[in-house]
């Protein structure tokens, strides 16, 4: 495809519009670029591939699938979009509002902490306020909430369950395709709220849960680190968190903050009603 036919679109808009055309590995690259445009603008193809958990050849093929000659041309488009976005926010050239947290010659430890700091800021800027309000309302009114997350996401599903159980809200966790887990999914109905957790490429079990919830008319919320994630696309409401990290694993710092803030949002809806419950728990 020639770039001339899509030159009026930003890079992000074109990726979103053509997302279903890409291969599975190309989708990993595309959704990462959409959510981390600054990295696509200034990192090498090799570094971008590492962060998107794919190969540099896949990054190049993705660029070519969009009609670019190679990655440098895609990067130019990413820089143009990023620069225009910054100018829109700041009115002109971006200003340094505060000194950096760490010196330029960061240690690995400092680089990891700095990335977590950026993840929390990025999540706060990008999470949709209306989606948060809708999720808080659904959790507070749901007769039964099913939290679905596997592997590392199982911890955060369980932690959200713990926070909500303190408010005396009925919650269940599905963390594996065990007989018990599948039985919990089998009880999904119109009165159920299903919250799916996803990091990177979603686990088939979480996708299955979201599809089943949609088929049975249940309410759905996705908590994902990619706005183009299949789990996010299946959900009625989507909460995004940033998970970029220089280390060998994804960062879950912003996800932890999001989960705690979500539970606090439910608590704040009727603080007086929950106060005695929380007080009793603290006295145990």
C-alpha positions as CSV (number, residue, x, y, z in Angstrom):
1,X,0.0,0.0,0.0
2,X,1.3,3.4,-0.9
3,X,1.5,6.1,1.8
4,X,0.0,8.7,-0.5
5,X,-3.5,7.3,0.0
6,X,-3.3,7.6,3.8
7,X,-1.0,10.6,4.2
8,X,-3.8,12.7,5.8
9,X,-4.0,10.2,8.7
10,X,-1.6,10.3,11.7
11,X,0.4,7.2,12.3
12,X,-1.7,6.2,15.3
13,X,-5.0,6.7,13.4
14,X,-3.8,4.6,10.5
15,X,-2.7,1.8,12.8
16,X,-6.1,1.8,14.6
17,X,-8.0,1.8,11.3
18,X,-6.0,-1.1,9.8
19,X,-5.3,-3.0,13.0
20,X,-7.4,-6.1,12.0
21,X,-5.3,-6.5,8.8
22,X,-2.1,-7.2,10.6
23,X,-0.6,-10.5,11.6
24,X,-0.6,-11.5,15.3
25,X,3.0,-10.4,15.8
26,X,2.5,-7.2,13.8
27,X,-0.5,-6.4,16.1
28,X,1.9,-6.6,19.1
29,X,4.1,-3.9,17.4
30,X,1.1,-1.8,16.4
31,X,-0.6,-1.7,19.8
32,X,2.7,-0.9,21.4
33,X,3.4,2.1,19.1
34,X,-0.1,3.5,19.6
35,X,0.4,3.5,23.4
36,X,4.1,4.5,23.4
37,X,4.4,6.9,20.5
38,X,7.4,8.7,22.1
39,X,9.4,5.4,22.1
40,X,8.6,4.7,18.5
41,X,9.8,8.2,17.7
42,X,13.1,8.0,19.4
43,X,14.1,4.4,19.9
44,X,15.9,2.1,17.4
45,X,13.9,-0.7,15.8
46,X,15.9,-3.2,17.9
47,X,14.9,-1.4,21.2
48,X,11.3,-1.0,20.1
49,X,11.2,-4.8,19.2
50,X,12.5,-5.7,22.7
51,X,9.9,-3.6,24.4
52,X,7.1,-5.0,22.3
53,X,8.4,-8.5,22.9
54,X,9.0,-9.3,19.2
55,X,11.8,-9.2,16.7
56,X,13.4,-6.2,14.8
57,X,12.5,-7.9,11.5
58,X,8.8,-7.9,12.6
59,X,9.1,-4.2,13.3
60,X,10.5,-3.6,9.8
61,X,7.8,-5.8,8.2
62,X,5.2,-3.9,10.1
63,X,6.5,-0.6,8.8
64,X,6.4,-2.0,5.3
65,X,2.9,-3.2,5.8
66,X,1.9,0.4,6.5
67,X,3.4,1.5,3.2
68,X,6.8,2.8,4.5
69,X,10.0,1.8,2.9
70,X,11.4,0.8,6.3
71,X,11.5,1.6,9.9
72,X,13.3,5.0,9.5
73,X,10.3,6.3,7.5
74,X,7.8,5.1,10.1
75,X,9.9,6.7,12.8
76,X,9.8,10.0,11.0
77,X,6.0,9.8,11.0
78,X,6.0,9.0,14.7
79,X,8.2,12.0,15.4
80,X,6.0,14.3,13.4
81,X,2.8,13.1,15.3
82,X,4.6,13.3,18.7
83,X,5.9,16.8,18.0
84,X,2.5,18.0,16.9
85,X,0.9,16.5,20.0
86,X,3.4,18.2,22.3
87,X,2.9,21.5,20.6
88,X,-0.8,21.2,21.1
89,X,-0.4,20.5,24.8
90,X,2.2,23.2,25.5
91,X,1.3,25.8,22.9
92,X,4.9,25.7,21.6
93,X,8.1,23.9,22.5
94,X,7.8,21.6,25.5
95,X,9.1,23.2,28.7
96,X,11.0,21.5,31.5
97,X,8.8,22.0,34.5
98,X,10.9,20.1,37.0
99,X,14.5,18.8,37.3
100,X,15.0,15.1,36.3
101,X,14.6,12.6,39.1
102,X,18.0,11.0,38.4
103,X,21.2,12.1,36.6
104,X,21.8,11.3,32.9
105,X,24.2,8.4,33.9
106,X,21.5,6.4,35.6
107,X,22.2,3.1,37.2
108,X,20.0,0.2,36.3
109,X,18.2,0.6,39.6
110,X,17.5,4.2,38.9
111,X,16.4,3.5,35.4
112,X,13.8,1.0,36.6
113,X,12.5,3.5,39.2
114,X,12.4,6.3,36.6
115,X,10.4,4.1,34.2
116,X,7.9,3.3,37.0
117,X,7.5,7.0,37.7
118,X,6.8,7.7,34.0
119,X,4.3,4.7,33.9
120,X,2.2,6.2,36.7
121,X,2.2,9.6,35.0
122,X,1.3,8.1,31.7
123,X,-1.5,6.0,33.1
124,X,-2.9,9.0,35.0
125,X,-3.0,11.1,31.7
126,X,-4.4,8.4,29.5
127,X,-7.0,6.6,31.6
128,X,-10.5,7.7,30.7
129,X,-12.4,9.4,33.5
130,X,-15.8,8.3,32.2
131,X,-14.6,4.7,32.0
132,X,-13.3,4.9,35.6
133,X,-16.7,6.3,36.8
134,X,-18.6,3.6,34.9
135,X,-16.4,0.9,36.4
136,X,-16.7,2.2,39.9
137,X,-20.5,2.4,39.5
138,X,-20.7,-1.1,38.1
139,X,-18.6,-2.6,40.8
140,X,-20.6,-0.9,43.6
141,X,-24.0,-2.2,42.1
142,X,-23.0,-5.6,40.9
143,X,-24.6,-8.6,42.5
144,X,-21.6,-10.7,41.6
145,X,-18.2,-9.7,40.2
146,X,-15.9,-12.1,38.4
147,X,-12.2,-11.1,38.2
148,X,-10.3,-12.9,35.5
149,X,-6.5,-12.8,35.2
150,X,-3.9,-15.5,34.7
151,X,-0.2,-15.8,35.6
152,X,1.0,-12.4,37.0
153,X,-2.4,-10.9,36.4
154,X,-3.9,-13.4,38.8
155,X,-2.2,-11.6,41.7
156,X,-3.9,-8.3,40.8
157,X,-7.2,-9.9,40.3
158,X,-6.9,-11.5,43.7
159,X,-5.7,-8.2,45.3
160,X,-8.7,-6.3,43.8
161,X,-11.0,-9.1,45.2
162,X,-9.4,-8.6,48.6
163,X,-10.0,-4.8,48.6
164,X,-13.6,-5.3,47.4
165,X,-14.3,-8.0,49.9
166,X,-13.3,-5.6,52.7
167,X,-16.3,-3.6,51.5
168,X,-18.5,-6.7,51.7
169,X,-18.8,-7.0,47.9
170,X,-19.2,-10.4,46.4
171,X,-16.2,-11.2,44.2
172,X,-14.7,-14.4,42.6
173,X,-11.4,-14.9,40.9
174,X,-10.8,-17.0,37.8
175,X,-7.1,-17.5,37.4
176,X,-6.8,-20.8,35.5
177,X,-8.9,-23.2,33.3
178,X,-9.5,-25.5,36.2
179,X,-12.8,-27.2,36.8
180,X,-13.6,-24.7,39.5
181,X,-12.6,-21.7,37.4
182,X,-14.7,-22.9,34.4
183,X,-17.6,-23.5,36.7
184,X,-17.4,-19.9,37.8
185,X,-17.4,-18.7,34.2
186,X,-20.4,-21.0,33.6
187,X,-22.4,-19.0,36.1
188,X,-22.0,-15.7,34.3
189,X,-25.3,-14.0,33.6
190,X,-26.9,-10.6,33.2
191,X,-26.4,-9.8,36.9
192,X,-22.6,-10.5,36.7
193,X,-19.8,-8.0,36.2
194,X,-16.7,-9.5,34.5
195,X,-13.4,-7.7,34.9
196,X,-10.6,-9.0,32.6
197,X,-6.9,-8.3,33.4
198,X,-4.4,-8.3,30.5
199,X,-0.7,-7.6,30.0
200,X,0.6,-7.8,26.5
201,X,-1.0,-10.5,24.4
202,X,-4.1,-11.6,26.4
203,X,-4.4,-15.2,27.7
204,X,-7.1,-17.2,25.9
205,X,-8.9,-17.8,29.1
206,X,-9.4,-14.1,29.7
207,X,-10.6,-13.6,26.1
208,X,-13.0,-16.5,26.5
209,X,-14.4,-15.0,29.7
210,X,-15.0,-11.7,27.9
211,X,-16.6,-13.3,24.9
212,X,-18.9,-15.4,27.2
213,X,-19.8,-12.3,29.2
214,X,-20.8,-10.4,26.0
215,X,-22.8,-13.4,24.8
216,X,-24.8,-13.6,28.1
217,X,-25.4,-9.9,28.5
218,X,-23.0,-9.4,31.4
219,X,-21.3,-6.1,32.1
220,X,-17.6,-6.0,31.2
221,X,-14.5,-4.0,32.1
222,X,-11.0,-4.5,30.8
223,X,-7.9,-3.5,32.6
224,X,-5.1,-3.7,30.0
225,X,-1.7,-2.2,29.1
226,X,-2.7,-1.9,25.4
227,X,-5.7,0.1,24.2
228,X,-5.9,-2.2,21.1
229,X,-5.8,-5.4,23.2
230,X,-8.4,-8.0,22.2
231,X,-9.7,-8.0,25.8
232,X,-10.1,-4.2,25.7
233,X,-11.9,-4.4,22.3
234,X,-14.4,-6.9,23.8
235,X,-15.2,-4.9,26.9
236,X,-17.8,-2.2,27.4
237,X,-15.4,-0.1,29.5
238,X,-11.6,0.0,29.2
239,X,-9.0,1.1,31.8
240,X,-5.5,1.5,30.4
241,X,-2.3,1.4,32.3
242,X,1.3,1.8,31.1
243,X,3.8,-1.1,31.7
244,X,7.0,0.0,30.0
245,X,10.1,-1.2,31.7
246,X,13.9,-1.4,30.9
247,X,14.0,-4.7,32.9
248,X,13.3,-8.2,31.7
249,X,9.7,-8.1,32.9
250,X,6.8,-5.6,32.4
251,X,6.3,-3.0,35.1
252,X,3.1,-3.4,37.2
253,X,3.6,-0.3,39.3
254,X,0.9,1.7,37.5
255,X,-1.5,-1.3,37.6
256,X,-1.1,-1.6,41.3
257,X,-2.0,2.1,41.7
258,X,-4.9,1.7,39.3
259,X,-6.4,-1.2,41.3
260,X,-6.1,0.6,44.6
261,X,-7.6,3.8,43.2
262,X,-10.4,1.8,41.7
263,X,-11.3,0.2,45.0
264,X,-11.0,3.6,46.8
265,X,-13.4,5.0,44.2
266,X,-16.0,2.4,45.2
267,X,-15.4,3.2,48.9
268,X,-15.8,6.9,48.3
269,X,-19.2,6.5,46.8
270,X,-20.7,5.9,50.2
271,X,-17.9,6.3,52.8
272,X,-20.2,6.3,55.7
273,X,-21.8,3.0,54.7
274,X,-18.4,1.3,54.5
275,X,-16.8,3.0,57.5
276,X,-18.1,0.5,60.1
277,X,-17.0,-2.4,57.9
278,X,-13.5,-1.1,57.5
279,X,-13.3,-0.2,61.2
280,X,-14.2,-3.7,62.2
281,X,-11.5,-5.1,59.9
282,X,-8.9,-2.9,61.4
283,X,-9.7,-4.0,64.9
284,X,-9.1,-7.7,64.0
